[in-house]
Amino acid sequence: MQDMISRLVEIDQKAREITDRANALKEKSKRKIEQKKLELRDDYLARARARIEKTKETLEADAARRWEQLKAEHDATRLRFEAQCRDHLDVWVETIVSRAIGR
């Protein structure tokens, strides 16, 4: 009977050791998973920030090109208008004066 009780105690002790090792392994796995999760998050954020920066640079370059294009178009229109004014100034002044004094 004593042998049987000793054997049961021994089996219980081994079961507890196995359970303790399993729990320790489980905790270790949880820590590894948490660490990997943080690493993946940091990696994802770093890649996202890099993409944002690249997109920002591209958008800024596009905006600068568009600004220069619009400025060039505006300058060309302004120069045509100024040339038209110079070419027709005398005629326009004469027409306005004629209409104002009723000729």
C-alpha positions as CSV (number, residue, x, y, z in Angstrom):
1,M,0.0,0.0,0.0
2,Q,2.9,2.3,0.9
3,D,4.5,1.5,-2.5
4,M,1.3,2.4,-4.2
5,I,1.0,5.8,-2.4
6,S,4.7,6.5,-3.1
7,R,4.2,5.6,-6.7
8,L,1.1,7.9,-6.9
9,V,3.0,10.8,-5.3
10,E,5.9,10.2,-7.7
11,I,3.5,10.2,-10.7
12,D,1.8,13.4,-9.3
13,Q,5.2,15.0,-8.9
14,K,6.2,14.2,-12.5
15,A,2.9,15.4,-13.8
16,R,3.4,18.7,-11.9
17,E,6.9,19.0,-13.4
18,I,5.6,18.3,-16.9
19,T,2.8,20.8,-16.3
20,D,5.3,23.4,-14.9
21,R,7.5,22.9,-17.9
22,A,4.5,23.2,-20.3
23,N,3.4,26.4,-18.5
24,A,7.0,27.8,-18.7
25,L,7.1,27.0,-22.4
26,K,3.7,28.6,-22.9
27,E,4.9,31.8,-21.2
28,K,8.1,31.8,-23.2
29,S,6.1,31.4,-26.4
30,K,3.8,34.2,-25.4
31,R,6.8,36.5,-24.8
32,K,8.3,35.5,-28.2
33,I,4.9,36.1,-29.9
34,E,4.6,39.5,-28.2
35,Q,8.2,40.4,-29.2
36,K,7.6,39.3,-32.8
37,K,4.3,41.3,-32.8
38,L,6.2,44.4,-31.7
39,E,9.0,43.8,-34.3
40,L,6.4,43.4,-37.1
41,R,4.5,46.5,-35.9
42,D,7.7,48.6,-35.9
43,D,8.7,47.2,-39.3
44,Y,5.3,48.0,-40.7
45,L,5.4,51.5,-39.3
46,A,8.9,52.2,-40.6
47,R,7.8,51.0,-44.1
48,A,4.6,53.1,-43.9
49,R,6.6,56.2,-42.9
50,A,9.0,55.6,-45.8
51,R,6.1,55.3,-48.2
52,I,4.5,58.4,-46.8
53,E,7.8,60.4,-47.2
54,K,8.3,59.1,-50.7
55,T,4.7,60.0,-51.6
56,K,5.1,63.5,-50.0
57,E,8.2,64.1,-52.1
58,T,6.5,63.0,-55.2
59,L,3.5,65.2,-54.6
60,E,5.7,68.2,-53.7
61,A,7.6,67.7,-57.0
62,D,4.4,67.4,-59.0
63,A,3.0,70.5,-57.3
64,A,6.2,72.4,-58.1
65,R,6.1,71.3,-61.7
66,R,2.5,72.2,-62.0
67,W,3.2,75.6,-60.4
68,E,6.0,76.3,-62.9
69,Q,3.7,75.2,-65.8
70,L,0.9,77.5,-64.6
71,K,3.3,80.4,-64.0
72,A,4.7,79.9,-67.6
73,E,1.2,79.9,-69.0
74,H,0.3,83.0,-67.0
75,D,3.4,84.8,-68.1
76,A,2.8,83.9,-71.7
77,T,-0.8,85.2,-71.5
78,R,0.4,88.4,-69.7
79,L,3.0,89.0,-72.4
80,R,0.5,88.5,-75.2
81,F,-1.9,90.9,-73.4
82,E,0.8,93.5,-72.9
83,A,1.8,93.2,-76.6
84,Q,-1.8,93.6,-77.6
85,C,-2.1,96.7,-75.4
86,R,1.1,98.2,-76.9
87,D,0.0,97.5,-80.5
88,H,-3.5,98.8,-80.1
89,L,-3.1,101.5,-77.4
90,D,-3.3,104.5,-79.8
91,V,-6.4,103.0,-81.6
92,W,-8.1,102.3,-78.2
93,V,-7.4,105.7,-76.8
94,E,-8.6,107.4,-80.0
95,T,-11.8,105.3,-80.0
96,I,-12.5,106.0,-76.3
97,V,-11.9,109.7,-76.7
98,S,-14.1,109.8,-79.8
99,R,-16.9,108.1,-78.1
100,A,-16.5,110.3,-75.0
101,I,-16.7,113.6,-76.9
102,G,-19.2,112.3,-79.4
103,R,-17.4,112.5,-82.7
